[in-house]
Amino acid sequence: MFGFIYQLHDAFTQAGLPDPWRETLHLCDILSGGALRGLDGSSPHSLTSQALSLNQIVAQRQQGVPLEYMLGQTVFMGRPFTCTPATLIPRAETELLVKTVLSHAAGLAPDSLTIVDVGTGSGNIAVSLALELPHSRVFALDISPEAVAQAQGHVDAYGLQGRVSVRCGDLFAPIAGEGLAEAVDIVVCNPPYIPSGSLSKMAEEIVAHEPLVALDAGPYGINIFRRLVSDALTYLHPGGLLAFEFGAGQDVLVQRLVQKSGGYDPCRLIPDHTGTPRVLKTQKTIHELK
């Protein structure tokens, strides 16, 4: 196993990639379907079964093509997911959002949970939550037909057709008229949050290869947040959780949006491993009867 890893590292080093060890470990993680994270000693020999040779992988990385797209797969929450340019690449940072929701759900006692994943993309969040919360019913929503098709593929692959419903439409529109008003326990969202003016400053491999509809969030990066915070109040029951990911430096803006809505309890910001706030969680206010 170690010889294989050093071989990859040497190839990435000779190619002049800026962080050969990161490239090496990331590739091994993807090819092993996440087994490398478990440190179980298994060797990611599946490289030999890929359509691409190591030389081809290195050449495409030099051109900025993400590993996930060239291999057609990635790992999220320790599970393999198909990855295509139709959707944003599921990233390890977003696992913080899933873990935030799971932590909240652990404190609940209902026999069933109704969860709405807005902007589901490849369905990685919806599928992960459904697998971790076996008594949940999940609605996975996205405006992109291509994303919906990919999410449905993951739902089918994990045998979750009976509990995860994938719908196409803008924000909550796909579940309007479904009788879910004030009946949802959790709304979760990893929305586009990159300000339009900042897209040109992002890494070329992101803006040149990943779908802009999943990145561009308008002049201040909060277009979707405004609607999400407002519309979620229609569907969450009193005490229901709203949790979403946001970009670095947007913490003050998203807190103000939640506060101005007047429908939520004080929000809490969850930091990532660097200490940077990246997830907001809040609950719909329970109004006492007078």
HUCORMO-V89796 format. One line per field, one symbol per residue. phi: phi as a letter, one per 20 degrees, with the letter a starting at -180 (. if undefined). psi: psi as a letter, one per 20 degrees, with the letter a starting at -180 (. if undefined). burial: b if it has 24 or more other ideal C-beta (glycine too) atoms within 12 Angstrom, else e. A space follows every 10 residues. Layout:
# HUCORMO-V89796
phi: ???
psi: ???
burial: ???
This chain:
# HUCORMO-V89796
phi: .fffffffff fffffnffcg ffgfffffff femnffffle nfdfffgfef feegffffff ffenffgfff embbcclmcf cfccffcfff dgffffffff ffffffeecf fbcdcddemf mfnffgffff fecfeedcdd dbfegfffff ffffgffemd gfcddecdre legfdfnemd glceebdcbd efbeggfeff efggfefece fffedfcngd mcgfggffff ffffdffgnf edcbebegne ffffffffff fmdcfgecdd eefenefccd cbcffeeffe
psi: ghhgghgggg ghghijqhmh gggghgghgg hjkihhhilj iqpmiihiiq hqrhhhgggh hhjjpqhhhh ijrappkjqq qqprihqqpp qhhihhgghg ghgghhjqjq hqppppoplh cijhgggggh hhnijqppoo pqiphggggg ghhhgghjkj hiipopqprp dihijpjjkj pkjphppqpn rpjpqgiihi irphhghihq phhjgpkahj jjghgghggg hhhhhprpiq pppqqrrpjj ggghghgggh hjjqrprppp qaiijppipp prqppopqp.
burial: eeebbeebbe bbeebebeeb eebbbbbbbb bbbbebeeee eeebeebeee ebebeebbeb beeebbbbbb bbbbbbbbbb bbbbbbbbbb bbbbbbbbbb bbebbeebee eebbbbbbbb bbbbbbbbbb bbbeebbbbb bbbbeebbbb bbbbbeebeb eebbbbbbbe bbebbeeeeb eebbbbbbbb bbbbbeebbe eeeebbeebb bebbbbbeeb bbbbbbbbbb bbbbbbbeeb bbbbbbbbeb bebbbebbee bebbeebebb ebeeeebbbb bbbbeeeeee
